[in-house]
Amino acid sequence: MDYYKPIEIARELYISTSALRHYESWGVVPAPARAANGYRLYTKEHLAYFRCLRTMFPGFGVAVTCEVLRKIQSADVDGAFWLVNKEQAVLQSEKVAADQTLELLQHPELPTVTGKKLKNRMTIGEAAAFAGVATSAIRHWEKEGLLTPERDPENGYRLFTPTHLRKILLIRTLRSTVYFLKSMKDIVQAVEHQSIEQAKKLTEDAIRSIHERNRHQLRGIHRLIELCKVLRLL
């Protein structure tokens, strides 16, 4: 059987030999046999594990990658692939939300509602009905700093403008995603300051990032399949 020295694998993957030992200690790579002098004896299976690990990290993150490889070690191929599938589904939902957001920003005219006239000042109930969300959701977004409605000087009630309504529609589109929660405040604030072009740029940047993550995930899946073939699990 051919063996690889730790330094040989480390050089191929552009990492240190100590990183190899860390991955081994995490339990995501099988412990290698040892030579008489105590040196690790890595095989082609170990090399495939390390390649898969390093390639999956950018697209799936450390936690998911480690969970997938632990399932591979226990020969639970279906469990590993379903974890990967779930992450791909999450990314797909983010892409859909991103596309919807960009569409809304490229066509900023507010939708019409039959029998309802858009007013310059609306109550929270009117704004919620127009946007199709709950008033509690609007209050939550206000608490999170995503909305800053005006107040009626006489009774202190919230008053919402068409700009606020556009922000509510954006938040409604973005709220179900993980990635966009990180960028949501920047996009919404750009709309608040009438900078639709800046909001579009932020959304387009996010879409480019999603494309990049998708490519990383596909490369990781390719290495995962290679690993399964080396282990004769496929």
Protein Blocks (a to p, Z undefined) as FASTA:
>chain_A
ZZddfklmmmmnopafklmmmmmmnopaccddddfkopacddfklmmmmmmmmmmmmmno
jmlmmmmmmmmmnopaklmmmmmmmmmmmmmmmmmmmmmmmmmmmmmcccddehiacdfb
dcfklmmmmnopafklmmmmmmnopaccdddfklopacddfklmmmmmmmmmmmmpmklm
mmmmmmmmmmmnopaklmmmmmmmmmmmmmmmmmmmmmmmmmmmmmmmmnopZZ
